[in-house]
Amino acid sequence: MSVLIIMLPFALLISIGFVLAFIYAVKKGQFDDLDTPAYRVLLDDENIKSENDKSI
């Protein structure tokens, strides 16, 4: 029973920390655009092609 006195506040502190970290990430715009980074890998990069064409 004495373990609950230690573990309950510790668990509450950890959970509050995770909630605060989530709120911070949302306010900083971490979750604004979830689709573009996934598609960016599939698209060709035009800047690299134009630089390669100039050197040839």
PEPEMO-V102425 format. One record per run of one state. SS is the DSSP state (H for helix, E for strand, L for the rest). FROM is the first residue (numbers start at 1). TO is the last residue. Records with the same first field share a line. If there is no record, write none. Layout:
SS=FROM-TO ; FROM-TO
This chain:
L=1-1 ; 28-35 ; 41-45 ; 56-56
H=2-27 ; 36-40 ; 46-55
